[in-house]
Amino acid sequence: MTAPTLEIEGISKFYGNINALHDITTSVDSGEVTCVLGDNGAGKSTFIKILAGAHRQSEGTLRMDGKEVSFDSPRDALAMGIATVYQDLAMVPLMSVWRNFFLGSEPTKSLGPISWIDIDKAKTVAKEEMAKMGIDIRDTEQTVGTLSGGERQSVAIARAAYFGAKVLILDEPTSALGVKQSGMVLKYIVAARQRGLAVIFITHNPHHAWPVGDRFMILNRGQSLGNFAKDEITREELVTMMAGGAELEELTHELEGA
């Protein structure tokens, strides 16, 4: 049996006396989507920062393809094939789609000691990679600021896939989008899975997680409420756990008795 692409085992993070994460274990394999669900303060941001190399875990182990790894910086994580797409997308709205797609890693031509950006190749690659994600960009010269929120997400996802990401972490990609745009992003997540990426989808919305997820982990105040394959949990159970069903029931009783 081959090891998962990324395995997270017993990860904890302490900030002084504050226990931000405690004993978190899950995994994600190529061609799978692991959904990490939780409300604000659940520990999702800390979890992302550890996987992305921004923070070191206090306890626990990360493995890539069965080999233990450690990251001192986001550059280390990226070099190992872990790409993180944050909510703000780190894009320049006034720059073109193709410039945002490459952002400092543009293909070049050279003649002797002189080199310059191969603009035609850059435009062609950006258009082709976007097409693989299911989106037809009419003109890669158009500025990213003219794209919808869902289309901007597709640029970031396609860019990560093109530059060799094995693991793609998506930080709340649907949180600021309407229903139609959210549906578009979910299609891109499926497209990334079909391209063989191991996808970690961070979200607070179980209705977005369920259609695309192969595995689900629910975080609450830094602890895991469970780590389930899709055939081990129903949509209703996921929603109830995410919504804090027991806490809501207790609150209802308190309000009725007030």
ZITA-V651542 format. One line per field, one symbol per residue. ss: DSSP state (2 for helix, 1 for strand, 0 for the rest). phi: phi as a letter, one per 40 degrees, with the letter a starting at -180 (. if undefined). psi: psi as a letter, one per 20 degrees, with the letter a starting at -180 (. if undefined). A space follows every 10 residues. Layout:
# ZITA-V651542
ss = ???
phi = ???
psi = ???
This chain:
# ZITA-V651542
ss = 0000011111 1111100111 1111111100 0111111000 0002222222 2000000011 1111001110 0002222220 0111100000 0000012222 2200000111 1001111022 2222222222 2200000000 0012220022 2222222222 2200001111 1000000022 2222222222 2222000111 1110022222 2200111111 0011111112 2200222222 2220222222 22222220
phi = .cccdbbbbg cbbbbgcccc abfcbaaabd gbbbcbbicd gchcccdccc ccgcbcccah bbbbfgbcba bcadcccccc gbbbbcdcgf bbdcccdccc ccfgbccbba bgccbacccc cccccdcccc cccgbbccac ccccccccdc ccdccccccc cccgccbbbb cfcbcbbccc cccccccccc cccccgccbb bcabbccccd cbcbabbbba fgbccibbcc cbacdccccc cccgdccccc cdcccccc
psi = pqqqgppook pqppncipnh qolpparprp kqoppoqqrp jijggggghg hijhqpqhrr ppppkippqq pirhhgghhi jopporhiil rohiqrghhh hgmikqqqqq ocipqrpngg gggggggghh hhjjpoogoi iqqhiiqrgh hghhggghgg ghjkphpopo olijhjqagg hghghhhhgg hgghijqopo opqjohhhgg hiqhqpppqo liqpiqoprh jiqrgghggg ghilgghhgg hghghhi.
